[in-house]
Amino acid sequence: MLDCRPCDTPMDCNIKLLPGQREPSKDPERYRRLVGRLNYLTINRPDITFAVSVVSQFLNAPCDSHWDVVIRILRYIKKARGQGLLYEDKGSTKVTCYSNVDWARSPSDRRSTYGYYVFIGGNLISWRSKKQNIVVRSSVEAEYRAMAAATCELTWLRQLLQLKIGDIHETKLICDNQAALHIEIDYHC
């Protein structure tokens, strides 16, 4: 991979991966080892978390198309070498969480994938990308479930921070689903 052509993103956003899509991988154990190493790398590289979670779904029976996505992640890492997390004391304890959902994106089971990032004083301290446990009927429901998961994380972090820092004055949960905002207005007006 040292001579490979680097790429700008860890995964093509238009790709649809399914089990048994193409020929089964000739070396599934190699696939599993590489995906395991990439999972370990997500500890300090949140930029590859989503792509690694997608390829992790096919550990039982990887295909050539799944291997191609793993190779693309490696090509991205080559381009973004040396990147990672840098923490700076900015003198702020403001907690901000960004939440989003990819509604019914999985073509094999139509479940949504949600993700969130939590920042304290501008420093990324927690992130998650996970497929939702059930199939939801709308993007609004998927967004509410994602915000509920993010709220649980924020509640836990606030309690943990109060032990060390004291009172946290400002916590924000930010989402981009306009339908969820309109539903909230309908119910509370």
Secondary structure, DSSP 8 states (H G I E B T S, - for coil): -TTS---SSSS-TT----TT-SSB-S-HHHHHHHHHHHHHHTTT-GGGHHHHHHHHTTSSS-BHHHHHHHHHHHHHHHHTTT--------S---EEEEEEEETT--TTT---EEEEEEEETTEEEEEEEEE-SS--SSHHHHHHHHHHHHHHHHHHHHHHHHHHT-----EEEE---HHHHHHHHHHH-
